[in-house]
């Protein structure tokens, strides 16, 4: 995999097509990367203790490397 942590990449496909971001995590075993501020999804977390409320958290989901291009 030629894309590493810290590289600037441009989205080629998906809902964030055309956006540019920096790779925060590279996952070479599954050919995916996590880009800051791109491919944001909502995760619903259950309450941990009694009386606490569940929360909805927005996190960056992994993107396959074929959907990003390294910027010069």
N, C-alpha and C positions, 0 to 999 in steps of 0.2 A: 504494500500500500504506500503510495507516494505522498499522501497527505498526513501531516504530523501536527501535534499540539502547537498552537501559536500561529499556524498558517492562516492567511486571509483567504476565504473561499466565497464563491458566488453560487447562489442556488440556481439550478438549471430546471427544476421541476417542482411541482407541489404548490401549496397555497402561498408560500413565500418566494416564488420564482422571481429572480432578479435582485433579491436582497443580498447584501454583503455582510459577512460576519467573521469572527475569529473562532477557530477551533479550540474548545476548552478541554475536550477529551477525545482521544482516538482509540477505537476498538478494533484492532487489526484482526482479531480472531473471527469476528463476524462481519468485517468490512463495513463498519459504520463509524460515524463521527457525531459528536454533539457540538453544536455551534451556539455561541451565546446569542440570545435574543431571536433565534430562528426556530421554527417548528415548535412553538409553544403549545402545550396541551395542559388540560386541567386534570389534576389528580384529587380524588375525594378521599380524605383521610378520616377514619373512624375515631371517635373519642377514646382516649387512653384510660381515663379515670371516670368514675361515676360523677355525674353532675357537669362534666366538661362537654362542650359541643364539638361536633365534627367540623372540619375545615376543608375548604377547597383551595388547593395550592396550584399555582401555575409553574410548570417546569419545562425545560427544553428536552424534547425527545430525540433519540438517535435518528440519523438520516443515513441512508446507504450512500457510499462514496460515489456511485454512478450518478447521483443526483446533485453533486457539487463539483465545482471547477476551481482549481487553485488560481488565485489572482497573482499577477506579477508584481 
